[in-house]
Amino acid sequence: MIPFASQRGGGQDLATHLLNSYDNEIVEVSNVRGAIARDLHGAFREWQVQAETLTRCDKYLYSLSVNPDPAQGPLTRDQYMDYIGRVEQTLGLSDQPRAVVFHTKYGREHCHVIWSRIDAEQQKAVHLAFDHDKLMRVTRGFARDHGLSLPKGYDKSRQVGQVSLYEKVQERETGLSKEDHIRQVTEAWRHRDSARSFVQALGERGYMLATGKRPYVLVDLYGNVNALPKLIDDKAVRTKDIRAFLEKDYPPESLPSVEEAEALVAKHRALIETSLSEENYATHLAALKHQQEDRREQLKQAVVEGVQERQHLRQAQHHTHKAERDQLRSGHRREMEAIKDRRYENRATGLAAFLGRVTGVTLVRKAWHRHQDAQRIEAYRKQRDELRTRQAQERVSLERRIALDAKELDRQQGAIRRVERRELAAFLRDQRKEQRIRDRDGTQAIPLLRDLIEPRRESIPERHDLLEAFERAKERRWVDVPGIGADFGRATNLDDNGVGEGGDRDRHWARSADKDSQKDIRPDRK
């Protein structure tokens, strides 16, 4: 198995990449922990907010890709989780938020694990030192315990001969591997006669010589940049040998920059490649559009269900609040009526009523009853106001929850749109690659760059062309142009770099020619 890991930011782009179902036959989000949102875009956004508010960490994610060897059979989910647990314990990520995604691509299952590096309690990012070496140790221990063999280079702490991500992208976009480029450039190098013939051979194979951070780099027809020495498969050839071979005829300052070369090949590529559009690939797009429509329908159904649920919640809350108000009101009314009935049953009659009226006890009792009734009414009003306040807070809370749910659905719709754009871009990338393969007629040779082989070098006429022009000028006797003989004389003695040869002899020849031309335009004297 091979692990690839890196610290990175850009959580939204990573989530879009992980959910791209065009490049992956099966996408399964197995587990998301440490986040309120249950989808990748939402979880990564939460972790990004933590990084921005609690720390100054830009690379707030740690991404790990676990790729088992198909020749040794697939790993079980328990084996995957065992490996992930070992990595967490070794790197100090055991308690960190985490997402686990499984992909199946070309029938091969692999796993992506993404941790948040932000420790919210400590308000700092988890420091990951020598993580690649630690991953190597974990991988060797895991392979030993599970009886797996490791690929060449894993007996050391450094991977040997590993293809870079840039080279993988090149191959994915053009259908040409690094070995294909090496084979073409090496063939041109082995059949070279001179620097000019070598550059001409590179142009015929679709490569343009340019200068960048290194003196000599190659820009191919598809805009990919590679160092020239790295594409020559000959250990005896050193970078200094290549520079010594090229710098006389092609000094670095005379070559176009990488940016200029990319612009030139882009214009040339636009002439030989037909533009791609969705209409041209309607048949191929049907399956992708159908899959995207199914995913969109699921979200639409969730939106409809969300609207219905919000209406149900509002109605349920309205009925609950009304029932609470009615219960409070009816309870107060029943209590007052019960007290009234008890007072009526306990009223004084006969002599007791007469003595109460005479002594004033009845008046005191009525005043006391009015005071008790006023207290009960005041308590009822207080309970009613508290109930209204609580219900108002519950209504606000429900509306906030509904608004958050609506924003969550909008966010999910935006995430789906990003995923669909990524899938469409991947589809067009594959169609463009197939078209480029067709343009190459199934070979590995890139189409000729033609006039772009030496875009910055001035075109110098051949020597025999200048001589013919000089003879024509002598025959026509251009008497209206003084010094024409000297001009052609200097031109015919230019070397390949435009420098005159012969020193003083050429200057004397030019002066003689100039005198002859002047003699043609002077009047005859006797």
C-alpha positions as CSV (number, residue, x, y, z in Angstrom):
1,M,0.0,0.0,0.0
2,I,1.1,3.5,-0.7
3,P,0.2,6.6,1.5
4,F,0.2,10.1,0.2
5,A,-0.2,12.9,2.7
6,S,0.1,16.7,2.8
7,Q,-0.9,19.7,4.8
8,R,-3.2,22.0,2.8
9,G,-6.0,24.6,2.8
10,G,-8.7,25.0,0.3
11,G,-11.3,22.8,2.0
12,Q,-14.1,23.7,-0.4
13,D,-12.1,22.7,-3.5
14,L,-10.9,19.5,-1.7
15,A,-14.5,18.6,-0.9
16,T,-15.5,19.2,-4.5
17,H,-12.7,16.9,-5.7
18,L,-13.6,14.2,-3.2
19,L,-17.3,14.2,-4.3
20,N,-16.5,14.1,-8.1
21,S,-18.4,11.0,-9.2
22,Y,-17.2,11.3,-12.8
23,D,-13.6,10.5,-12.1
24,N,-14.7,7.9,-9.5
25,E,-17.1,5.1,-10.1
26,I,-18.2,5.0,-6.4
27,V,-18.0,7.8,-3.9
28,E,-18.8,6.9,-0.3
29,V,-18.6,9.4,2.6
30,S,-18.1,6.9,5.4
31,N,-17.6,9.0,8.4
32,V,-17.6,12.7,9.5
33,R,-16.8,13.5,13.1
34,G,-16.2,16.7,14.9
35,A,-18.6,18.8,12.8
36,I,-22.2,19.8,12.9
37,A,-22.7,19.5,9.2
38,R,-22.8,15.9,7.9
39,D,-21.5,16.7,4.4
40,L,-17.9,17.5,3.4
41,H,-18.4,21.0,2.2
42,G,-20.1,22.0,5.5
43,A,-17.6,20.2,7.7
44,F,-14.6,21.7,5.9
45,R,-16.2,25.1,6.1
46,E,-16.6,24.8,9.9
47,W,-12.9,23.8,10.2
48,Q,-11.9,26.7,8.1
49,V,-13.8,29.1,10.3
50,Q,-12.1,27.6,13.4
51,A,-8.7,28.1,11.7
52,E,-9.5,31.7,10.8
53,T,-11.0,32.7,14.2
54,L,-8.7,30.8,16.6
55,T,-5.4,30.6,14.8
56,R,-3.4,32.0,11.9
57,C,-3.1,28.6,10.3
58,D,-3.5,28.6,6.5
59,K,-3.0,24.9,5.9
60,Y,-5.6,23.8,8.4
61,L,-6.3,20.3,6.9
62,Y,-4.1,17.2,6.8
63,S,-5.1,15.0,3.8
64,L,-4.1,11.4,3.6
65,S,-4.7,9.0,0.6
66,V,-4.4,5.3,1.3
67,N,-3.8,3.2,-1.9
68,P,-3.7,-0.6,-1.5
69,D,-1.8,-2.8,-3.9
70,P,-4.4,-4.4,-6.2
71,A,-2.1,-7.4,-6.7
72,Q,-2.4,-8.2,-3.0
73,G,-6.1,-7.9,-2.9
74,P,-8.3,-5.2,-1.4
75,L,-8.2,-4.1,2.2
76,T,-11.1,-4.7,4.5
77,R,-12.8,-1.7,6.3
78,D,-11.4,-3.0,9.6
79,Q,-7.9,-2.9,8.0
80,Y,-8.4,0.6,6.7
81,M,-9.6,1.8,10.2
82,D,-6.7,0.0,11.8
83,Y,-4.2,1.9,9.6
84,I,-6.1,5.2,10.1
85,G,-6.0,4.6,13.9
86,R,-2.2,4.0,13.8
87,V,-1.7,7.2,11.8
88,E,-3.8,9.2,14.2
89,Q,-1.9,7.9,17.2
90,T,1.5,8.5,15.6
91,L,0.8,12.0,14.4
92,G,-1.2,13.2,17.4
93,L,-4.5,13.5,15.5
94,S,-6.6,11.0,17.6
95,D,-9.0,13.6,19.0
96,Q,-9.1,15.8,15.9
97,P,-12.2,16.2,13.7
98,R,-12.0,13.8,10.8
99,A,-13.7,12.8,7.5
100,V,-13.2,9.4,5.8
101,V,-14.2,9.0,2.1
102,F,-13.9,5.8,0.0
103,H,-13.4,5.9,-3.7
104,T,-13.7,3.1,-6.3
105,K,-11.8,4.0,-9.5
106,Y,-11.2,1.6,-12.4
107,G,-12.4,-1.2,-10.1
108,R,-9.8,-0.3,-7.4
109,E,-10.9,1.0,-4.0
110,H,-8.8,3.5,-2.1
111,C,-9.4,5.7,0.9
112,H,-9.1,9.5,1.7
113,V,-8.8,10.7,5.2
114,I,-8.9,14.4,6.0
115,W,-8.2,15.7,9.5
116,S,-8.7,19.2,10.9
117,R,-5.4,20.4,12.4
118,I,-7.1,23.0,14.6
119,D,-7.3,22.1,18.3
120,A,-10.3,24.2,19.3
121,E,-9.7,23.8,23.1
122,Q,-6.1,24.8,22.9
123,Q,-6.8,27.3,20.1
124,K,-3.8,26.2,18.1
125,A,-2.9,24.0,15.2
126,V,-1.5,20.5,15.8
127,H,2.2,20.6,14.9
128,L,3.2,17.8,12.4
129,A,6.9,17.3,12.3
130,F,8.6,14.7,10.1
131,D,5.1,13.3,9.2
132,H,6.3,11.5,6.1
133,D,8.9,9.6,8.0
134,K,6.4,8.7,10.6
135,L,4.0,7.5,7.9
136,M,6.7,5.3,6.5
137,R,7.2,3.7,9.9
138,V,3.4,3.2,10.4
139,T,3.1,1.7,6.9
140,R,6.0,-0.8,7.5
141,G,4.5,-1.8,10.8
142,F,1.0,-2.2,9.3
143,A,2.4,-4.3,6.4
144,R,4.3,-6.5,8.7
145,D,1.3,-7.1,11.0
146,H,-1.1,-7.9,8.1
147,G,1.3,-9.9,5.9
148,L,1.6,-7.3,3.1
149,S,4.6,-6.6,1.0
150,L,5.7,-3.0,0.2
151,P,6.8,-1.6,-3.1
152,K,10.4,-0.8,-4.0
153,G,11.8,2.1,-2.0
154,Y,9.7,1.6,1.1
155,D,12.6,0.0,2.8
156,K,13.9,3.6,3.1
157,S,12.3,6.8,4.3
158,R,12.2,8.2,0.8
159,Q,10.1,7.1,-2.2
160,V,12.3,6.4,-5.2
161,G,11.2,7.0,-8.8
162,Q,7.8,8.3,-7.8
163,V,5.8,10.1,-10.5
164,S,5.0,13.7,-9.4
165,L,1.5,15.1,-9.3
166,Y,2.3,17.5,-12.1
167,E,3.4,14.6,-14.4
168,K,0.2,12.7,-13.5
169,V,-1.9,15.8,-14.5
170,Q,0.1,16.0,-17.8
171,E,-0.6,12.4,-18.6
172,R,-4.3,12.8,-17.7
173,E,-4.7,15.8,-20.0
174,T,-2.6,14.6,-23.0
175,G,-2.5,10.9,-22.9
176,L,1.3,11.1,-22.9
177,S,3.3,9.7,-20.0
178,K,6.7,11.0,-18.8
179,E,8.3,8.0,-20.5
180,D,6.8,9.1,-23.8
181,H,8.3,12.5,-23.5
182,I,11.7,11.1,-22.5
183,R,11.6,8.7,-25.5
184,Q,10.9,11.5,-28.0
185,V,13.5,14.0,-26.6
186,T,16.1,11.3,-26.2
187,E,15.6,10.2,-29.8
188,A,16.1,13.8,-31.0
189,W,19.2,14.1,-28.9
190,R,20.8,10.9,-30.2
191,H,20.3,11.9,-33.8
192,R,21.6,15.5,-33.5
193,D,24.2,16.9,-35.9
194,S,24.2,20.4,-34.5
195,A,22.3,22.6,-32.1
196,R,20.1,23.8,-35.0
197,S,19.3,20.3,-36.1
198,F,18.5,19.3,-32.5
199,V,16.1,22.2,-32.0
200,Q,14.6,21.5,-35.4
201,A,14.0,17.9,-34.4
202,L,12.4,19.0,-31.1
203,G,10.1,21.3,-33.1
204,E,9.1,18.4,-35.3
205,R,8.2,16.4,-32.2
206,G,6.1,19.3,-30.8
207,Y,8.6,20.8,-28.4
208,M,9.7,24.5,-28.2
209,L,12.9,25.6,-26.6
210,A,12.5,28.3,-24.0
211,T,14.1,29.7,-20.9
212,G,12.6,29.9,-17.4
213,K,14.0,29.4,-13.9
214,R,16.5,27.1,-15.7
215,P,18.3,28.2,-18.8
216,Y,16.8,25.5,-21.1
217,V,13.3,24.1,-20.7
218,L,10.9,22.6,-23.2
219,V,7.3,23.7,-23.7
220,D,5.3,21.2,-25.6
221,L,2.3,21.8,-27.9
222,Y,-0.1,21.3,-24.9
223,G,1.6,24.0,-22.8
224,N,3.4,21.6,-20.4
225,V,6.8,22.7,-19.2
226,N,9.7,20.3,-18.5
227,A,13.4,20.8,-17.9
228,L,15.4,19.6,-21.0
229,P,18.1,17.7,-19.1
230,K,15.4,15.6,-17.3
231,L,14.0,14.4,-20.6
232,I,17.2,13.0,-22.0
233,D,17.7,9.4,-21.0
234,D,21.4,9.3,-20.9
235,K,23.3,9.3,-17.6
236,A,26.5,10.4,-19.3
237,V,24.9,13.7,-20.4
238,R,25.1,16.4,-17.8
239,T,23.3,19.7,-17.6
240,K,26.5,21.6,-18.3
241,D,27.0,19.5,-21.4
242,I,23.6,20.5,-22.8
243,R,24.3,24.2,-22.0
244,A,27.7,24.0,-23.7
245,F,26.0,22.4,-26.7
246,L,23.3,25.0,-27.1
247,E,24.5,28.3,-25.7
248,K,26.6,29.3,-28.8
249,D,23.6,29.2,-31.2
250,Y,20.9,29.5,-28.6
251,P,22.0,31.7,-25.7
252,P,19.3,31.8,-23.0
253,E,18.7,35.5,-23.4
254,S,17.7,35.0,-27.1
255,L,15.0,32.4,-26.2
256,P,11.4,33.2,-25.3
257,S,10.4,33.0,-21.7
258,V,8.1,30.2,-20.5
259,E,5.1,32.6,-20.5
260,E,5.8,33.8,-24.0
261,A,6.3,30.2,-25.2
262,E,3.1,29.1,-23.6
263,A,1.2,32.0,-25.3
264,L,2.7,31.0,-28.7
265,V,1.9,27.3,-28.5
266,A,-1.6,28.2,-27.2
267,K,-2.3,30.2,-30.3
268,H,-0.9,27.4,-32.5
269,R,-2.9,24.8,-30.6
270,A,-6.1,26.7,-31.2
271,L,-5.5,26.5,-34.9
272,I,-5.1,22.7,-35.0
273,E,-7.5,21.7,-32.3
274,T,-11.2,22.0,-32.8
275,S,-13.0,23.6,-29.8
276,L,-15.0,21.3,-27.6
277,S,-18.6,22.0,-26.6
278,E,-21.3,20.1,-24.9
279,E,-23.3,19.8,-28.1
280,N,-20.5,17.9,-29.8
281,Y,-20.6,15.2,-27.1
282,A,-24.3,15.0,-26.4
283,T,-24.2,11.2,-26.5
284,H,-21.3,11.0,-24.1
285,L,-22.8,13.6,-21.8
286,A,-26.1,11.7,-21.4
287,A,-24.9,9.4,-18.7
288,L,-23.2,12.2,-16.8
289,K,-26.2,14.4,-17.0
290,H,-28.5,11.6,-15.9
291,Q,-26.3,10.9,-12.9
292,Q,-26.2,14.6,-12.0
293,E,-30.0,14.8,-12.5
294,D,-30.5,12.0,-10.0
295,R,-28.3,13.7,-7.5
296,R,-30.2,17.0,-8.1
297,E,-33.5,15.3,-7.8
298,Q,-32.5,14.0,-4.4
299,L,-31.7,17.5,-3.2
300,K,-34.9,18.8,-4.8
301,Q,-36.8,16.2,-2.8
302,A,-35.0,17.3,0.3
303,V,-36.0,20.9,-0.4
304,V,-39.6,20.0,-0.9
305,E,-39.6,17.9,2.3
306,G,-37.8,20.8,4.0
307,V,-40.6,23.2,3.0
308,Q,-43.3,20.8,4.2
309,E,-41.4,20.2,7.4
310,R,-41.1,23.9,8.1
311,Q,-44.8,24.4,7.5
312,H,-45.5,21.5,9.8
313,L,-43.2,22.9,12.5
314,R,-44.9,26.4,12.3
315,Q,-48.3,24.9,12.5
316,A,-47.4,22.6,15.4
317,Q,-45.8,25.5,17.2
318,H,-48.9,27.6,16.6
319,H,-51.2,24.9,18.0
320,T,-48.9,24.3,21.0
321,H,-48.8,28.0,21.9
322,K,-52.5,28.4,21.5
323,A,-53.1,25.4,23.7
324,E,-50.8,26.7,26.3
325,R,-52.6,30.1,26.3
326,D,-56.0,28.5,26.5
327,Q,-54.9,26.2,29.3
328,L,-53.6,29.1,31.3
329,R,-56.7,31.1,30.7
330,S,-59.1,28.3,31.4
331,G,-57.1,27.2,34.5
332,H,-57.4,30.8,35.9
333,R,-61.1,30.9,35.2
334,R,-61.7,27.5,36.8
335,E,-59.8,28.5,39.9
336,M,-61.8,31.7,40.3
337,E,-65.1,29.9,39.8
338,A,-64.0,27.2,42.4
339,I,-63.1,29.9,44.9
340,K,-66.4,31.6,44.3
341,D,-68.3,28.4,44.9
342,R,-66.4,27.7,48.1
343,R,-67.2,31.2,49.4
344,Y,-70.8,30.7,48.6
345,E,-70.9,27.4,50.4
346,N,-69.1,28.8,53.4
347,R,-71.2,32.0,53.6
348,A,-72.8,33.0,57.0
349,T,-76.5,32.6,57.3
350,G,-79.1,33.5,59.9
351,L,-77.9,35.0,63.2
352,A,-74.2,34.7,62.0
353,A,-75.0,36.8,59.0
354,F,-76.8,39.4,61.1
355,L,-73.9,39.6,63.7
356,G,-71.4,39.8,60.8
357,R,-73.2,42.8,59.3
358,V,-73.6,44.4,62.7
359,T,-70.0,43.9,63.8
360,G,-68.5,44.7,60.3
361,V,-66.9,41.3,60.0
362,T,-68.7,40.7,56.7
363,L,-67.1,43.9,55.3
364,V,-63.7,42.9,56.4
365,R,-64.1,39.4,54.9
366,K,-65.2,40.9,51.5
367,A,-62.3,43.2,51.5
368,W,-59.9,40.4,52.2
369,H,-61.5,38.3,49.4
370,R,-61.1,41.2,46.9
371,H,-57.5,41.5,47.9
372,Q,-57.0,37.7,47.3
373,D,-58.7,38.0,43.9
374,A,-56.5,40.9,42.9
375,Q,-53.4,38.9,43.8
376,R,-54.6,35.9,41.8
377,I,-55.4,38.2,38.8
378,E,-51.9,39.8,39.1
379,A,-50.3,36.3,39.3
380,Y,-52.3,35.2,36.2
381,R,-51.2,38.3,34.3
382,K,-47.6,37.6,35.3
383,Q,-47.8,34.0,34.1
384,R,-49.5,35.2,30.9
385,D,-46.7,37.7,30.2
386,E,-44.1,35.1,30.9
387,L,-45.8,32.7,28.6
388,R,-46.0,35.3,25.8
389,T,-42.3,36.1,26.2
390,R,-41.3,32.4,26.1
391,Q,-43.5,31.7,23.1
392,A,-42.1,34.7,21.3
393,Q,-38.6,33.4,22.0
394,E,-39.6,30.0,20.7
395,R,-41.1,31.5,17.5
396,V,-37.8,33.5,16.9
397,S,-35.8,30.3,17.6
398,L,-37.9,28.3,15.2
399,E,-37.6,31.0,12.5
400,R,-33.8,31.0,13.0
401,R,-33.7,27.3,12.8
402,I,-35.8,27.4,9.6
403,A,-33.6,30.1,8.1
404,L,-30.5,28.0,8.9
405,D,-32.1,24.9,7.3
406,A,-32.9,27.0,4.2
407,K,-29.3,28.3,4.1
408,E,-28.0,24.8,4.6
409,L,-30.1,23.6,1.6
410,D,-28.8,26.6,-0.4
411,R,-25.3,25.7,0.6
412,Q,-25.8,22.1,-0.5
413,Q,-27.2,23.3,-3.8
414,G,-24.1,25.4,-4.3
415,A,-21.8,22.5,-3.4
416,I,-23.6,20.3,-5.9
417,R,-23.2,23.0,-8.6
418,R,-19.5,23.1,-7.9
419,V,-19.2,19.3,-8.0
420,E,-21.1,19.3,-11.4
421,R,-18.8,21.9,-12.8
422,R,-15.8,19.8,-11.7
423,E,-17.4,16.7,-13.3
424,L,-18.1,18.5,-16.5
425,A,-14.5,19.9,-16.6
426,A,-13.2,16.3,-16.1
427,F,-15.5,15.1,-18.9
428,L,-14.2,17.7,-21.3
429,R,-10.7,17.0,-20.2
430,D,-11.1,13.4,-21.1
431,Q,-12.7,14.3,-24.4
432,R,-9.9,16.7,-25.2
433,K,-7.3,14.0,-24.4
434,E,-9.1,11.5,-26.7
435,Q,-9.1,14.1,-29.4
436,R,-5.4,14.7,-29.0
437,I,-4.7,11.0,-29.2
438,R,-6.7,10.9,-32.4
439,D,-4.8,13.9,-33.8
440,R,-1.6,11.9,-33.1
441,D,-3.0,9.0,-35.1
442,G,-2.5,6.6,-32.2
443,T,1.3,7.5,-32.0
444,Q,3.2,9.2,-29.2
445,A,4.5,12.0,-31.5
446,I,3.2,15.5,-30.8
447,P,2.1,17.4,-33.9
448,L,4.7,19.7,-35.4
449,L,5.0,23.2,-34.1
450,R,6.1,24.5,-37.6
451,D,6.9,28.2,-37.5
452,L,7.2,28.3,-33.7
453,I,10.5,26.4,-33.5
454,E,12.6,29.6,-33.3
455,P,10.1,32.5,-32.6
456,R,12.6,35.0,-31.2
457,R,15.4,34.5,-33.8
458,E,15.5,37.0,-36.6
459,S,15.2,35.5,-40.1
460,I,18.5,36.0,-41.9
461,P,18.5,35.5,-45.7
462,E,20.7,32.9,-47.2
463,R,24.0,34.0,-48.7
464,H,23.1,33.0,-52.3
465,D,19.8,34.9,-52.0
466,L,21.8,38.1,-51.2
467,L,24.2,37.5,-54.1
468,E,21.3,37.1,-56.5
469,A,19.8,40.3,-55.2
470,F,23.1,42.1,-55.7
471,E,23.4,40.9,-59.3
472,R,19.9,42.1,-60.0
473,A,20.7,45.4,-58.6
474,K,23.9,45.7,-60.7
475,E,21.9,44.8,-63.9
476,R,19.3,47.4,-63.1
477,R,22.0,50.0,-62.2
478,W,20.1,51.6,-59.3
479,V,21.7,55.0,-59.8
480,D,19.1,56.6,-57.6
481,V,20.3,54.8,-54.5
482,P,23.8,55.9,-53.5
483,G,25.9,53.2,-51.7
484,I,23.9,50.2,-52.8
485,G,27.0,48.3,-53.7
486,A,28.4,48.8,-50.2
487,D,25.2,47.7,-48.6
488,F,25.1,44.5,-50.6
489,G,28.7,43.9,-50.0
490,R,28.3,44.0,-46.3
491,A,25.2,41.8,-46.5
492,T,26.9,39.1,-48.5
493,N,29.7,38.8,-45.9
494,L,27.4,38.1,-43.0
495,D,27.9,35.0,-41.1
496,D,25.1,33.0,-39.4
497,N,24.9,35.4,-36.5
498,G,24.7,38.5,-38.7
499,V,28.4,39.5,-38.1
500,G,30.6,40.5,-41.0
501,E,33.7,38.5,-41.9
502,G,37.0,39.6,-43.4
503,G,37.8,42.7,-41.3
504,D,39.6,45.5,-43.1
505,R,39.5,43.6,-46.4
506,D,35.6,43.8,-46.3
507,R,35.7,47.5,-45.4
508,H,38.1,48.2,-48.4
509,W,35.8,46.2,-50.7
510,A,32.8,48.1,-49.5
511,R,34.6,51.5,-50.0
512,S,35.6,50.4,-53.6
513,A,32.1,49.3,-54.3
514,D,30.9,52.6,-53.0
515,K,33.2,54.6,-55.3
516,D,32.0,52.6,-58.3
517,S,28.5,53.4,-57.4
518,Q,29.3,57.0,-57.0
519,K,31.0,57.0,-60.4
520,D,27.8,55.9,-62.0
521,I,26.0,59.0,-60.9
522,R,28.7,61.6,-61.5
523,P,28.6,63.5,-64.9
524,D,31.3,62.6,-67.4
525,R,34.2,65.1,-67.5
526,K,36.5,65.6,-70.4
